[in-house]
């Protein structure tokens, strides 16, 4: 029998395949319609043109602009993102009610997110291991007493000194040009890891390259967590694989020598869970990617904005900060909390940076259909099981102070009355009701690592301010602020090249 190629037959098969695909999509779209259709008493649905896709394209390409436009119209609203209903709650009173409501949780999502971020495991594997973010949170909650914080401060300060001593690019006493974000990333990535994981952190590793890889991973991490196809986040996935094999795996194999006790205990828990599993060490290392992301990204961004804002501010602010730091450190060389209390100006600066560059958010999943009373100005609003709920600040958080322009919008002394008065310091800051300064979330899922995060921010800003000189003479504007769903602190998206040199110090 003779075989022949029939172009007409090939065309017929292709046509049928296309038609079948379109029919299947239409069936899926119609079946999903009732799920997406707005119901009475639900948060207002933002208008959209494309079925199923909804606001998805703008969500991926210009999230900041999408939020800016919608938050000017509503305090609570809903969008459709490729078939997923996403609610945004942006006033603090409503946020607090949802934090306290039993129908909102994210335990299941946390397992799936960690599985996506690790890249080597499934949600089922993570559950079966018996070790997860709740385990880590349990240990992290122990880092809040004065003795524990002082010990942690001593470890982190020592790690900052080692970051400078072991990296020539960081102790160059000659003026050199460097991207400010890269400088901040190298300092924090080295010191945070060394203080938590011990002496083998970045041992024998090119620190600049490891930091570059973390920055690539950091940029794609939110999309990886969300479960986007690998081909859309291939750069971040490759960077993750590098960090797992070149940075984290050696720590697993050599041991967390000199690491923080709670990290050592957590690693022991993970090792026991995977001791009889093929490639167990690789899987343990991959499980640490979430922790690596958590302890670095926000501190890096805060350091960037603090240094940039301070250097572009009036010279008197820098002079007063230096006097305050010198006095506090000389008076309380071994007490982090006492030193922090004696630096009200530094505390005011950090709060002001939070105000200008923080877009604090927390996430919940609706566990069952429910109605929340007294939100959005006294309304009773309905939420459906499976919907995503994002609790974040309103558009005013992104705006600068009325009546000011350019760099003068930043006022490092704005909160000095509160940070220098112990009684006022206990009260809520007098921000407008539509602005939220709650960077660590709230409710039962309040960030367990907030004590370490605040400690990192205070110490690293003071360390860099005292030990380095920065020259921003040719810079009169900051990188634009870009709001991202997963970023508590705005990430600078363009380089900010500065001249800097090491001048020693403490």
N, C-alpha and C positions, 0 to 999 in steps of 0.2 A: 504494500500500500504506500502510495506516495504522499508525503506530508507537504502541505503548502501554507504559505503565510497569506492570510486574507485580511487586508487593511480594513475592509468594511466590518468584519467581525470584531477586530480590535476596537474600532471606533464605537461599535454598538455596546461592547462591554464597558468602555470608559463612560459612555453616556448613561448607561444604567447605574453605574457606580455613583456618578455625580447626582443623579436624580434620587437614588436611595439615600445618599448622605443628606440631601436637602430635606427629604421627607422625614428622616429620623430627627434632624434638628428641629423641624417644625413641630413634630410630635412632642419632643422634649420641651420646646418653648411653650406649647399650649398646656402641657401638664404642669409646668412650673408657674404658669400665669396666676392661678389662685393663690399661690404662696407669696408672690410678689405684690399682688394687688393690695392697695391700701384699704384698711378697714377703719370703721369709726373709732374714735378715741385714741388712735395711734399717733405718734409724733408726725408732724407734717412731712410729706414726701417732697423732696426737691424735684422740680420738673426735669425731665430728660427726654431725649429724642429717639435713641437707639434701643429697641427692645433687647432685653437680657443684658446687653453690654452696659446700658444705663450710663452712669458717670465713670465707668471703668477706665476709659482712655485718659480723661483728665486726672483721675485718681493716680494713675501711674506716671503721667508726664508733668503734671502741675498741681500736686496735692496742695501746696501752699496757697495757690490762687483759688482753688476750689473751696478751701476752708475759709479764706478771706471773704469770698463773695457770699457764702451761705451764713457765716456767723454774723454778718451785718444785718441779716434779715430775721434770724431765729436764734433762740438760746438752746432749743432742742430740735433736731431735724433728722431726716432719714435719707440715705442715698442707696442706689442699686449699683453694685460693683460686680459685674459679670455674674449676675444672678443672686449674689449674696446681699441680703438686707443688712445695712450697717447704720446703727443709730449713733448720733453724737450728742452728748449732754454737756453743756458748757457753762452752767451757772453753779456756783459752789453749793448752794442749799440743796439743789436737786442731786448733785453728785454725792453729797453726804447721805441722802436718803437711799440712793442706790447702793452705796457701800454697805449700808446696814440691812438691806433687804435680802431675805434668805433665798430668793429665786435667782439671784445673780451670782455666778461663780466662774472660775476658769480652770478648775483642776484638770478636767479632761483635755482642755486645750493646752495646758502646760505640758502634759505628756507628749502630745503630738508635736508641739513646738520644739521641745528638746530633741525629739527624734529627728525632725527635719534639720535642726541645727547641727546635730552630730554627724549626719550623713551616712552613718554605718548601721543604724539600728532602727527598729520599728517601735511604734507605741507599745505593742504587746511585750517586746523584749524589755523595755524600760520598766513597765509595770512588774514583770516577772522578776526583775533584779531586786525589787524591794528597796531600792535606793533611788532617791530623786531630789527634786528641788525642796520638798518638804523636809528631807533629812538635812540638807544644807542650811535651810532656814532655822532649824532647831539649834544647830551649832552657832549660827550667826547671831542669834538672840543673846548669846552669852557675852558678846562684845559690847557691853554697855556700861559696866561699872567703872569707877574712876581708876582703879588699879589696872584693869584690863585695857582701858583706853590709853593709859600712860605707857604700858608695855607695848601696845600696838604703835603708838606714836614713836617710841624709841626705835622700834624695828623699821618703821617706814622712813624715819630720818636717816638711819644708817644706810638703808637701801638707796636713798637719794644720793648720799655721798659716794656710794659704790658705783652708781650710775655714771657719775661724773668721772671718778677715778679710772674706771675701766673702759671708757669710751673717749678716744682722743678728740673726736669732733665736739664733745661736750665740755672739754677743759682746754680749749684753744683760747689763749689770752690775747690773740690778735683778732682784729675785726674781721669777721667773715659773714658772707651773705647766706641766709638760710630761710626756707619757708617756716614761718612761725608755727604752723600746725605740725610740721615734721619734728621740729624741736620739742614741742609739747608732747608729742606722741612718744618720742624716744625716752624722755625723762620718765613719764608715767608708766609706759609699758615695761621698762626695766624695773623701776622701783616697786610698783605694785606687785609684779610677779616675784621679785626677789624677797619681799617682805612676807609674802604668803606661802610661796613654794620652796623657799630656802636657797642654799648656796649653789645648787646645780641649775638654777634658772638662767637660761641663755648662756650656759657654760660652753665655750667653744663655738658659739653661734655668732654669725655676723649680725650685730644688733641692728644696724641700719636696715639691712635686708629683712630681718624678722619684723621690724616695725613697719616697713613698707607693705609686707604681706598682711599684717594685721589691719592696716588701713584699707587695703583692698577688700578683705573679708568684712570689715566694719561697714563699708559702703553697701554691701549686698546682703548683710545679715538679716535685716528686716524682711526682705523678699524671700530669703531662704526659709526663715521661720514661717512665713505665710504659705509655704509649700508651692511656690512657683516652679514651673518646669526647669530642669537643670540647665537647658540650653539658654535660658534667659538670665541665669545667674552663674554662668560657667566660670567667670573670673573670680567671683567670691568663693566658689566651691574649690577651685584650684588653690586659692590662698588658704582656705581652711585645711586642705589636705597637707599643705606645707607645714602649717602650724602644728597640726597633730603629730606629724612624723618627725619634724626637725626641732620643735620647741617643747612640746608636752611629753612625748614618748620618752625622751631621755630622763626627764624628771621622774616618770613612773618607774623606769628601770633602775635608776640610781638611788631612788628614794627621796622623800621630802625632808632631807637633812637640814635642820635649822629652820624648817618652815613653821608656819603658825600652827599651834596644837590642833585647832579645829579643822584646818585643812588636812593635816596629817591623819586625823581620825576619819574624815570624810573619804580620803583616798584609801585607807584601810578597808572601809566599808565597801567601796567599789571593787577593790581587788578581790575581796572574799566573794563578792557576787559573780565575778567573772573568772575565778581561778581555774575552773575546769572547762572554760569556753575557748574554742579556737580563736586565735588572735585576740586573746583577752586583754593584753596590755594596750593594743591599738584601740579597742573598744572603750577601755577606761579613759585613755587620752581623749578620745572623741567626745566622751561625756563631759569633759572639762571645758568645752568650747563655750557653753553658755555662761559659765563662771568667768571665763576670760573676757567675754564681751561685757558682762555686767560691771566688772571692777575697773575697766579701762575707759570705755567710750565716753561716758558723761564727764569723768574727771579730766580727760584730755580736752574736751570741748570747753569746759569751764575754765581751765588754765589758759587756753587760747584767748577767750573773750576777756578774762580778767587782765591778762598782761597787755592785750591790745587796748583795752579801755583805759587802764592806768597810764600807759605810755602816751596816749593821745589826750589825756586830761591835763588840767592846769598843773604846772610844775609844783605848786604848793601842796597838792594832794600827794605827790610822790615823796616830797620832803617830810610831810607829816606822817606818812605811812612808815617811812624808814625810821624815824625817831620812835614811833610807837612800838615797832617790832623790836628794835634794839633794847628798849627799856623792858619790855615784857619778857624777852628771852633771857636777859641778864637777871631779872628778878625771880623768874620761875623756870630755871633751866631743865627741871625734871618733871614738871607738871603740865601736861598738855591742857587740861581744863582750866587751870589758873591762868596759863599763858593766853588761852583763847579769850577768857573773860577780860583780860587786860588789853585786848586789841579791838576795842569797839569800832574803830575806823575801818579796820580790815573786815570785820563782820558786816559793816554797812556796805562796803564795796561788793562783797560776795552776794548779799541780798539784792543789791541794785543790778548786778549782772544777771541773777536769776530773773529779775523782773523784766529786763530787756531781752534776754536770750533764752529764757526757759519757756517751754510750751508743755508744761507738765500734763501727763495723761496716764490713765490706767485703763485696764481692759477687763471686761466681763462678758460671759456668755449667758444668755437666758436659759436657765435649766428647765423651766416650765412656764406655760402661759400665765401671765400675771397682770395685775393693775397696780401701779404705784400712785398713791394719793399725795396731793399737795405739792406737786412739782411744777416747774415752768410757770410760776406765778399763781399756784393754787389749783392747777388742773389735775385730773385723774387720767393718767395716760396708760395705754395698754401695750404690752410687749409680748412677742411670740417666742415660743420655745425654739432654740437654735439660732436666734438672731444674735449678732455681735453688737456690743454696746461699748462705745469709747467715751471715756470721761476726760475731757480736756478743757483748757481755758478758752475764753471767748476771743473774738478777733481783736479786742482792745489790747490783749496781752502782746500783740505783735506791733502795736502802734507806739510811737514815741510821744514824749510829753508835749502837750499842746503849747504852741507859742515858741517852741525852740526848733532849731535846725542843726543838722550835721552832728559833729561829735559833742556839742554842748548838751545834747539830750541826756548824756550820762552824768549823774550827780552822785559821786561816791560818798558824799556826806548826808545823803537824803534820809538815812535811817539811824543816824548817830544818836538821836534822842532816845530811841528804843534800845539800841544795842549797848548803850552806856548806863541804862537804868534797869536794875534787876527786876523790878516790879513790872515795868512796861514790857520788858523782854519776854515775860510769860504770856502776854496778851497777843491776840491776833494783830498782824500788821494792818494799818489803816489804808488798805488798798481799796479801790472801787469794787463794788459787789460783783461786777462782771470780770474781775481779774482774779486769778487763782494762783497763789504762791504755795502750792502743796506738791513739791517735786518728788516726793516719795510715796504718793498714793495715800490710801487710807483704808479703814475697815480691817477685816481679818487678814487681808492680803497686803497690809502695809509693808513696804520694802524692808526685809530683815537686815540688809546690809547698809542701812542708812547711816549708822554710826561710823562705819569704816569710810563710807563715801564722803561724809562731811569732814572727817579727820584728814583724808587724802587732800581734799580741796584746800583746807586751811594751810596745811603744812607745805604742800607743793607750791602754792602761790607765794608764800613767805620765803621759801627756799630760793625759788628762781628770782624773786625780786631782789633779794639780798646778794646773791652770788653772780648775777649777770647784769651787764649793761646792754641796753637796747637803743638802737638809733632808728627812729621812724621819721626822720626829717622830711623825706620825700613822699610820705604817705599822709593823706589828709582825709581818707575815707576807709571805712571798714568793709569787708566783704558783705554782700547782701545777706539779710537774714532769710533763711529758708526753713519753713516748718515741715517736719516729717512726722508721720504717725507714730513711729516707734522711738523717736529721738526726744528725750526729755530736755536736752539742751540743743539749740540750733547748731547744725554742723556747717562750718565754712566750706563752701563748694569750690572756691577758687583760691589759688595760692596767695599768701600775703608775705612777700619777700622782705625781710628785715635784716639790718646789720646788728650783729650781737658779738659779745666777747665775754669770756669768763674772767671774773675779777676776784675769785676766792670768796672768803666770808667767814662763816661760823667756824 
